[in-house]
Amino acid sequence: MADRAPGLVLALDTATSATAVAVLTPDGAAIERRDDPPAGGRPRHAQLLLPLAREALAQAGAAFADVDRVVVGTGPGSFTGLRIGVATARALALGAGAQIAGVSTLRVLAEAAEADAPAGTVVAPVLDARRGEVFVAAWRDGTPVLAARAVAPDAVAAAAADAAAPGPAGWLAAGDGAVRFRGILETAGMSVPVDDSPLHRVSATTLARLGARADPSPRGDVVPEYLRLPDAELALRTRPER
């Protein structure tokens, strides 16, 4: 863990279609700004990430130069979104002379869900990975029981069962993948909150608090956690030779 609590923390997450930003002040107050596109809408990370960050900092009476630590969600998630988020975080940290820390987006979802779930619940953040897959991991009371991976939705329950027995309070799945594949997960015995539950959204405030407690990293070590090859690279590898 970090030897000292950082001063002003700026957190950015672009792993999903949402653009989520939070500022954590030295006294622990959090200011969050986010953009959640409508169903089927395109992400607006490139257009809105910096303006939302600037708005949140302004409400805190600060500017980019005042940031002591930049925290970024490292995914897994959208390839384009992750590249934008990580590159922006690294550039802001360099410009401000600030520390930087990367945090798994799956862990951010799990942290928020754990705070809302009974002790012993196995919390499984599930993000829609497209291509008929989801990104998933699982924790029980903060302890990992399933490492992050990309799998088919109907393999989530089997993968989790291989990792650990269900907790005394059962399984809770949260995230946009849990919403999309609710039927499959609930049939497997997992509980999924209602579609409009905030537990399905990546909280930049939770990201900021996790990043404030983490050890900072060299800028070059903060990279996206893709978990699988980008579509373009996969197409090249699977193209038949002429």
NORKAPE-V158592 format. One record per pair of residues at least 24 apart in sequence whose ideal C-beta (glycine too) atoms are under 10 Angstrom apart, sorted by the first residue. I is the first residue (numbers start at 1). J is the second residue. Records with the same first field share a line. If there is no record, write none. Layout:
I: J  J
This chain:
1: 213  214  215
2: 69  99  101  211  212  213  214  215  216
3: 215  216
5: 68  69  212  213
6: 67  68  69  70  71  98  99  101  208  211  212  213  214  216
7: 62  66  67  68  69  98  99  212
8: 57  60  61  62  63  66  67  68  69  96  98
9: 67  68  69  70  71  98  99  101  207  208  209  211  212
10: 53  56  57  60  62  64  66  67  68  69  70  71  72  89  92  93  96  98  204  208  211
11: 53  56  69  70  71  72  73  89  101  103  108  203  204  205  206  207  208  209  210  211  212
12: 45  49  50  52  53  70  71  72  73  84  85  86  88  89  92  204  207  208  211
13: 45  49  71  72  73  74  75  77  81  82  85  89  103  105  108  201  202  203  204  206  207  208
14: 43  44  45  46  48  49  72  73  75  77  78  80  81  82  83  84  85  86  88  89  105  202  224
15: 45  72  73  74  75  76  77  78  81  82  85  86  104  105  106  108  109  127  135  202  207  224  225
16: 43  45  73  75  77  78  81  105  109  127  128  175  176  177  200  201  202
17: 41  42  43  44  45  77  78  81  128  176
18: 43  44  45  48  81  176  201  202  204
19: 43  44  45  46  47  48  49  50  51  52  53  81  84  85  204
20: 45  49  52  73  85  105  108  201  202  203  204  205  206  207  208
21: 48  49  50  51  52  53  54  55  56  57  204  205  207  208
22: 52  53  56  71  203  204  205  206  207  208  209  211
23: 53  55  56  57  58  59  60  62  66  67  204  205  208
24: 56  60  68  69  71  204  205  207  208  209  211  212
25: 59  60  61  62  208
26: 60  68
28: 209  212
29: 59  60
30: 56  60  203  204  205  206  208  209
31: 55  56  57  58  59  60  62  204  205  208
32: 56  203  204  205  206  207  208
33: 57  59  204
34: 201  202  203  204  205
36: 201
43: 78  80  81  84
45: 78  80  81  82  83  84  85  88
46: 80  81  84  88
49: 81  84  85  88  89  92
50: 88  91  92
52: 204
53: 88  89  92  204
56: 204
63: 96
64: 91  92  93  95  96  98
65: 92  95  96  97  98
66: 96  98
67: 92  93  95  96  97  98  99  100
68: 96  97  98  99  212  216
69: 93  96  98  99  100  101  208  211  212  214  216
70: 94  95  96  98  99  100  101  102  211  216  219  222
71: 99  100  101  102  103  108  204  207  208  209  210  211  212  214  216  222
72: 100  101  102  103  105  207  211  222  224
73: 102  103  104  105  106  107  108  109  202  204  206  207  210  211  224  225
74: 101  102  103  104  105  106  107  108  222  223  224  225  226
75: 102  104  105  106  127  135  148  223  224  225  226  227
76: 104  105  106  127  129  134  135  136  137  148  149  150  224  225  226  227  228
77: 105  106  127  128  129  135  176  202  224  225  226  227
78: 127  128  129  130  224  226
79: 130  224  226  228  229  230  231  232  233
80: 230
81: 105  224
82: 223  224  225  226
83: 223  224  226  230
84: 224
85: 224
86: 219  222  223  224  225
87: 224
89: 219  222
90: 219  220  222  223
91: 219
93: 216  217  219  222
94: 219
98: 216  219
99: 211  214  215  216  217  218  219
100: 211  216  217  218  219  220  221  222
101: 207  210  211  212  213  214  215  216  217  221  222
102: 211  214  216  217  221  222  223  224  225
103: 206  207  208  209  210  211  212  213  214  222  225
104: 135  137  148  207  210  225
105: 135  137  148  175  202  207  224  225
106: 135  136  137  138  139  146  148  174  175  202  225  227
107: 137  139  142  144  148  206  207  210
108: 202  203  204  205  206  207  208  209  210  211
109: 137  173  174  175  176  177  178  199  200  201  202  203  206  207
110: 137  138  139  140  142  144  172  174  175  199  206
111: 139  142  203  206  207  209  210
112: 174  198  199  200  201  202  203  205  206  207  210
113: 139  172  173  174  175  178  193  197  198  199  200  206
114: 139  140  141  142  172  174  199
115: 199  206
116: 172  174  193  197  198  199
117: 141  167  169  170  171  172  174  191  193  199
118: 167  168  169  170  172
119: 167  168  169
120: 166  167  168  169  170
121: 166  167  168  169  170  171  172  191
122: 146  160  163  164  165  166  167  168  169  170  171  172  173  190
123: 167  169  171  172  173  174  199
124: 156  157  159  160  171  172  173  174  175  177  178  185  190  191  192
125: 172  173  174  175  176  177  178  199  200  202
126: 151  153  156  173  174  175  176  177  178  179  180  181  182  185  190  192  200
127: 174  175  176  177  178  180  200  202  227
128: 153  175  176  177  178  179  180  181
129: 153  177  227  228
130: 177  231
131: 228  231  234
132: 181
133: 177  227  228
134: 173  175  176  177  178  180  181  184  185
135: 175  177  225  226  227  228
136: 160  173  175  177  178  185  227
137: 163  227
138: 163  164  167  171  172  173
139: 164  167
140: 164  165  166  167  168  169  171
141: 167
148: 225  227
149: 227  228
150: 226  227  228
151: 227
152: 181  184
153: 177  178  180  181  182  183  184  185  188
154: 181  184  185  187  188
155: 184  188
156: 181  184  185  188  190
157: 184  185  187  188  189  190
158: 188
160: 188  189  190
161: 188  189
166: 190
172: 199
173: 199  200
174: 198  199  200  201
175: 199  200  201  202
176: 200  201  202
